[in-house]
Amino acid sequence: MFRAKQRLDKYRIERKIAEGGFAAVYQAFDTIEGVRVALKIPHPHLVSPSVLSLFRREVRLAATLDHPNILPLKNASFIGEHLVIVFALGEETLADRLRRRLSLTTALDYAEQMLEAAAYAHDRRIIHCDIKPENLLLFPGNRLRLTDFGIARVALRTIRASGSGTVGYIAPEQAVGRPSLRSDVFSIGLIIYRMLSGTLPEWPYRWPPEGIERIRRKLHPDMIKWLRKAMEPNPRKRFDDARQMLNAYKRLKPRVRRYATARRSASAGTTRRT
């Protein structure tokens, strides 16, 4: 849609960094503020009057969210015929980061940060509807921020109406049009499982999924039960929301860290003996 060095009002396009069924995302330079930003530009053929109405409502809702693990919306406006949504530019997405090895400590830190973001929203009865690695951005200091609140809902509804899109990290009940706070819990569970095992579970999500042996080598059994509860295909058997899941995680956290330290010490002792 846009080329490098092309101007879009005060923004100078530098490169395309992502593209999906609803929008393309560009890295751009804000020539007034002197900073690099991310521009999310929905495909013009998807921006109908009904989508715009939904979008305005969701953007106003997203603008009320103020949390260190939620990426704030800098601006949303029409530039010419294009709807342009502006965000701060992260270093990379969690999807990018997952191409490289993650330590257990880092994975658990990311898990807690994404739960903090979702719990804050769930306290306000806001469902994200599309929590996935591409919507989790990393900033300096390993700060993780969840993006696309509200916009994700509009995108999913629009893509579904156009007959495209993939299931990915979407909960089974959401795939048939019945999302709830528990749907976000399921998505987070899948992401955490992938971070720890290197494998993304797929439908029909029978337990144990592929990669379970790697999980069992790393995690305290109680933490595995916690993760299994988040990934239950039946939403009634999951945590009620991200706040409940986060509280359970915080209770488990000291146990999990002691267990991991003991496993590393035992492994190091075995290595020295051999």
Protein Blocks (a to p, Z undefined) as FASTA:
>chain_A
ZZghiaehjbccfbdcbdcfkbccdddddfknopacddddddfklmcfklmmmmmmmmmm
mmmpccfkbccdfbdcdehjbccddddddfbdfklmmmpccdfklmmmmmmmmmmmmmmm
mmnopafklacfklpccdehhiacdehihjlmmmmmmmmmnopacfklacfklmnopacf
klmmmmmmmmmmmmmnopacddehiacdehklmmmmmpcfklmmmmmmmmpmblklmcfb
lmlmmmmmmmmmmmmmmmmmmmmmmmmmmmmmZZ
